[in-house]
Amino acid sequence: MIKIEHLKKEYPNVTPLKDVNVEIHDGDVISVIGPSGTGKSTLLRCINQLEKPTSRKIWVDGEEITDPKCDITKVRQKMGMVFQSFNLFGHKTVIENIMMAPMRLLGKSKQEAYDTGMRLLRTVGLAEKALNYPDELSGGQKQRIAIARTLAMDPDVILLDEPTSALDPTMVGEVQAVIRELAKTGKTMMIVTHEMNLARAISNRVFYMDEGGVYEDGTPDQIFDHPQWENTRRFVYRLKVVELNIESRDYDFLGMAGQIAAWCNRNQIEPKLENRIQLVFEETLEQLLPMLEAPRIQAVCEYSEQTEQAEWTLRYAGPRRDLTRSDDDLALMVLKGMTESMEYAWDEGEALPNRLRLIVRRG
């Protein structure tokens, strides 16, 4: 239904979309996730031409909508857009907000538009608010009205741009319930969301956006349980990462300790765990460096906000050097006392083939 080739959008100081290439099929329900600033909302706005791409080709039902000759008004009638900020007309009642576009753009009679509007209000559970004005509604109710207004145009595609992000947490559930039901209708949908449970529940595909494009595209199980790429894994598991590189036995111990401390503070890691993270790093290097003729070590610590667990992964050059089989029993015992597990692996063909993984003990 929708085909995008080499979509690029740049602004004077930033280029959120560098090269997007995807196909969206009839009936797809796609959740678009990723860090802030990676072009998720921009992608939706380019699809319905609220933003003009810098360079692009976008087809909808075989028609190139990026062609200057294309009647974009007709294209937009096929695409409903639900915004973060509701965009309801404050001087019109709820039912008038829903009736207006079908009457003006689709030529529906007032009675037909009213009947459709009331049916949709019942669908979103707000029929009793038909004669209210938007400022008399809660944020969650406004967003449900905005969804009903979009459905009144009977679009082929529904684009939802973070529909719960402007809501009080107590109101998120009521909007999510409507979206979950909408996802069962067979409509083609794209939703930009930071609600991972919603994305998993409603989608048949998930786009993880990063580095200027769709970084990874897969089923919810693939993206959330078995991500293929490192950035995806770090995002869905809510990992905070610090990376240090050691290329000499006389490495800047104090400087690196300061980096670790600053990273722990920034991510609100509790002091006891911060101390263990530091000690595991120091003790590992103290044992590892004498084993290496020419130290070249990449040390990465990942902290999961979900599990509150930290783990170090050290990759290093040279022949096989398995620290877990060290002859220094006392030093190894100290290190094991600060970790829940230690695993060594040899990655043949890698620039840093030795890999040591240490899960830091929390208690």
NORHU-V629012 format. One record per run of one state. SS is the DSSP state (~ for helix, > for strand, _ for the rest). FROM is the first residue (numbers start at 1). LEN is the number of residues. If there is no record, write none. Layout:
ss=SS from=FROM len=LEN
ss=SS from=FROM len=LEN
//
This chain:
ss=_ from=1 len=1
ss=> from=2 len=8
ss=_ from=10 len=7
ss=> from=17 len=8
ss=_ from=25 len=4
ss=> from=29 len=5
ss=_ from=34 len=6
ss=~ from=40 len=8
ss=_ from=48 len=7
ss=> from=55 len=6
ss=_ from=61 len=2
ss=> from=63 len=2
ss=_ from=65 len=7
ss=~ from=72 len=6
ss=_ from=78 len=1
ss=> from=79 len=4
ss=_ from=83 len=10
ss=> from=93 len=1
ss=~ from=94 len=12
ss=_ from=106 len=4
ss=~ from=110 len=14
ss=_ from=124 len=3
ss=~ from=127 len=3
ss=_ from=130 len=3
ss=> from=133 len=1
ss=~ from=134 len=3
ss=_ from=137 len=2
ss=~ from=139 len=13
ss=_ from=152 len=5
ss=> from=157 len=5
ss=_ from=162 len=7
ss=~ from=169 len=14
ss=_ from=183 len=5
ss=> from=188 len=5
ss=_ from=193 len=3
ss=~ from=196 len=7
ss=_ from=203 len=2
ss=> from=205 len=6
ss=_ from=211 len=2
ss=> from=213 len=6
ss=_ from=219 len=1
ss=~ from=220 len=6
ss=_ from=226 len=4
ss=~ from=230 len=7
ss=_ from=237 len=2
ss=> from=239 len=8
ss=_ from=247 len=6
ss=~ from=253 len=14
ss=_ from=267 len=4
ss=~ from=271 len=21
ss=_ from=292 len=5
ss=> from=297 len=8
ss=_ from=305 len=4
ss=> from=309 len=8
ss=_ from=317 len=6
ss=~ from=323 len=3
ss=_ from=326 len=3
ss=~ from=329 len=9
ss=_ from=338 len=1
ss=> from=339 len=8
ss=_ from=347 len=7
ss=> from=354 len=7
ss=_ from=361 len=3
//
